[in-house]
Amino acid sequence: MYGSGMMKGFGVTIRNLFRKPVTVQYPEEKVRQSSRFRGQEFSWFEDRCTGCASCAKYCPLGIIRIVTSPSDRHKQDGADFNIDVFDIDQARCMYCGLCVEACPYDALHMGTNFEGAQLRRQDLVITVDVLRKRAKHPSTWYRPQLERQDFDPYKQEADMQTVAREPYYWHPKRPAMLPESARKEATADGEYK
């Protein structure tokens, strides 16, 4: 222990003395996160949300609370609902992303921000007003088309068309969902070359 053991210990110390440190001084210096990182910031597109509460139904912890009231908009198509309450309790959220996958209209997305610490638990509840005002920086997780477009959620804000699910380009009956170049080649009967 005292002879060769001490020399081995000092050898390890000397080797590591001249290495570059791997830690950063947070919050002055921040480590760059992956664009697929799922953080505490939820992005919600109100224009897409119908108030169906699929996100709340599929949440394994039951942290999403939605209260709606009937609306006069789009009555002929089945009517929309006014979203009066859309609360997400971040204190209990495990960020599994099932609410995002369950949303049939792509209204809810995981965000990239992870600096959401608060002093009180009550302040960790995201209300509908906060979701409406919040900048839209969705994660590229579960959105491969965003990665193909080199979308950077840390530098760019997204719109509804950018974050929509990947369209089925191969579907012969949906030429409107084709890229512009393929749409020009579509024939009158809906088939495309």
C-alpha positions as CSV (number, residue, x, y, z in Angstrom):
1,M,0.0,0.0,0.0
2,Y,2.7,2.5,1.0
3,G,5.3,1.7,-1.6
4,S,4.2,0.9,-5.2
5,G,0.5,1.6,-4.4
6,M,1.2,5.2,-3.6
7,M,3.3,5.6,-6.8
8,K,0.4,4.2,-8.9
9,G,-2.0,6.6,-7.2
10,F,0.3,9.6,-7.9
11,G,0.6,8.4,-11.5
12,V,-3.1,8.5,-12.0
13,T,-3.2,12.0,-10.5
14,I,-0.4,13.3,-12.7
15,R,-2.0,11.9,-15.9
16,N,-5.3,13.5,-15.1
17,L,-3.7,16.8,-14.1
18,F,-3.0,17.9,-17.7
19,R,-6.3,16.7,-19.2
20,K,-8.9,19.1,-20.5
21,P,-11.9,19.2,-18.0
22,V,-15.1,17.6,-19.1
23,T,-17.4,19.6,-16.8
24,V,-18.9,23.0,-17.7
25,Q,-19.7,25.9,-15.4
26,Y,-23.5,26.0,-15.7
27,P,-25.4,28.4,-16.0
28,E,-22.6,30.6,-17.4
29,E,-21.7,27.9,-20.0
30,K,-24.3,25.6,-21.4
31,V,-23.8,22.2,-23.1
32,R,-25.4,22.0,-26.5
33,Q,-28.4,19.6,-26.4
34,S,-29.4,17.3,-29.2
35,S,-32.3,18.6,-31.3
36,R,-34.2,15.4,-30.3
37,F,-34.0,16.3,-26.6
38,R,-37.4,16.3,-24.9
39,G,-37.5,19.1,-22.3
40,Q,-40.0,20.8,-20.1
41,E,-41.2,23.2,-22.7
42,F,-44.4,22.0,-24.3
43,S,-45.3,23.6,-27.7
44,W,-49.1,23.9,-28.3
45,F,-50.7,25.0,-31.5
46,E,-54.2,26.2,-30.6
47,D,-55.4,26.5,-34.2
48,R,-54.9,22.7,-34.6
49,C,-56.4,21.7,-31.2
50,T,-60.0,20.6,-31.3
51,G,-60.3,19.9,-27.6
52,C,-60.7,16.1,-28.1
53,A,-58.6,15.4,-25.0
54,S,-56.8,12.5,-26.5
55,C,-53.6,13.8,-24.9
56,A,-55.2,13.7,-21.5
57,K,-56.7,10.3,-22.0
58,Y,-53.4,8.7,-23.0
59,C,-51.3,10.4,-20.3
60,P,-50.3,7.6,-17.9
61,L,-50.1,10.0,-14.9
62,G,-53.2,12.0,-15.6
63,I,-51.5,15.4,-15.4
64,I,-53.3,17.0,-18.4
65,R,-56.6,18.7,-17.6
66,I,-58.8,20.0,-20.4
67,V,-62.1,21.8,-20.1
68,T,-64.0,22.8,-23.2
69,S,-67.2,24.6,-24.1
70,P,-69.2,24.4,-27.4
71,S,-68.3,26.7,-30.1
72,D,-70.2,28.1,-33.1
73,R,-67.3,27.7,-35.5
74,H,-67.5,25.0,-38.2
75,K,-70.9,23.8,-37.2
76,Q,-71.5,22.2,-40.5
77,D,-68.4,20.1,-40.1
78,G,-69.2,18.9,-36.6
79,A,-68.3,22.0,-34.6
80,D,-65.2,22.9,-32.7
81,F,-64.8,23.5,-29.0
82,N,-63.5,26.5,-27.2
83,I,-60.6,25.4,-24.9
84,D,-61.2,27.1,-21.6
85,V,-58.6,25.1,-19.5
86,F,-55.6,23.2,-20.8
87,D,-53.3,22.6,-17.8
88,I,-50.2,20.5,-17.7
89,D,-48.7,19.7,-14.3
90,Q,-45.0,19.6,-15.0
91,A,-44.2,18.6,-11.4
92,R,-45.6,15.1,-12.0
93,C,-44.7,14.8,-15.7
94,M,-42.2,12.1,-16.7
95,Y,-41.8,13.4,-20.2
96,C,-42.6,10.1,-21.9
97,G,-44.2,11.8,-24.9
98,L,-47.4,9.7,-25.1
99,C,-49.5,12.8,-25.1
100,V,-47.7,14.0,-28.3
101,E,-48.1,10.7,-30.0
102,A,-51.8,10.5,-29.1
103,C,-52.7,13.9,-30.5
104,P,-54.4,13.2,-33.9
105,Y,-54.1,16.8,-35.0
106,D,-50.4,17.5,-34.1
107,A,-51.4,20.3,-31.7
108,L,-49.1,19.3,-28.9
109,H,-45.3,18.8,-29.1
110,M,-42.4,18.3,-26.7
111,G,-40.1,21.3,-26.4
112,T,-36.4,21.7,-25.9
113,N,-36.1,24.0,-22.9
114,F,-35.0,22.3,-19.7
115,E,-34.7,25.4,-17.5
116,G,-38.1,25.4,-15.9
117,A,-37.3,25.4,-12.2
118,Q,-39.7,27.2,-9.9
119,L,-39.8,27.9,-6.2
120,R,-43.3,26.6,-5.6
121,R,-45.0,23.5,-7.0
122,Q,-48.0,25.5,-8.0
123,D,-45.9,27.4,-10.4
124,L,-45.0,24.2,-12.3
125,V,-48.5,24.0,-13.7
126,I,-48.5,25.3,-17.3
127,T,-51.8,27.0,-18.0
128,V,-53.6,27.6,-21.3
129,D,-52.5,31.3,-21.2
130,V,-48.8,30.3,-20.9
131,L,-49.2,27.8,-23.7
132,R,-50.7,30.4,-26.0
133,K,-48.0,33.0,-25.4
134,R,-45.0,30.6,-25.4
135,A,-42.6,30.6,-28.4
136,K,-42.8,27.4,-30.4
137,H,-39.5,25.5,-30.3
138,P,-40.6,21.8,-30.7
139,S,-38.1,19.0,-30.4
140,T,-37.3,17.0,-33.5
141,W,-38.1,13.8,-31.6
142,Y,-40.8,11.8,-33.4
143,R,-40.5,14.2,-36.4
144,P,-38.0,12.8,-38.9
145,Q,-38.9,15.4,-41.5
146,L,-37.6,18.2,-39.2
147,E,-34.2,16.5,-39.1
148,R,-34.2,16.2,-42.9
149,Q,-34.9,19.9,-43.1
150,D,-32.1,20.7,-40.7
151,F,-34.5,22.4,-38.3
152,D,-32.7,23.7,-35.2
153,P,-35.2,24.1,-32.4
154,Y,-32.7,26.2,-30.4
155,K,-32.4,28.9,-33.1
156,Q,-35.7,28.6,-35.1
157,E,-39.3,29.0,-34.2
158,A,-41.7,26.6,-35.8
159,D,-45.1,27.1,-37.5
160,M,-47.9,24.6,-37.8
161,Q,-47.0,23.4,-41.3
162,T,-43.3,22.7,-40.3
163,V,-44.1,20.4,-37.4
164,A,-47.0,18.5,-39.0
165,R,-46.6,14.7,-39.3
166,E,-44.8,13.4,-42.3
167,P,-47.3,13.2,-45.2
168,Y,-47.8,9.9,-47.0
169,Y,-46.3,10.8,-50.4
170,W,-46.9,7.3,-51.7
171,H,-50.7,7.5,-51.3
172,P,-52.3,7.6,-54.8
173,K,-55.5,9.2,-53.7
174,R,-53.9,12.2,-52.0
175,P,-52.1,14.3,-54.6
176,A,-52.6,17.4,-52.5
177,M,-50.1,16.0,-49.9
178,L,-47.4,15.5,-52.6
179,P,-44.5,17.8,-52.9
180,E,-44.9,20.6,-55.4
181,S,-42.8,18.8,-58.1
182,A,-44.9,15.6,-57.8
183,R,-48.2,17.6,-57.7
184,K,-47.5,19.0,-61.1
185,E,-47.1,15.5,-62.5
186,A,-50.4,14.2,-60.9
187,T,-53.0,13.2,-63.4
188,A,-56.7,14.1,-63.4
189,D,-57.8,10.8,-61.8
190,G,-55.6,11.2,-58.7
191,E,-52.8,8.9,-59.7
192,Y,-49.3,10.3,-60.2
193,K,-46.3,9.1,-62.1
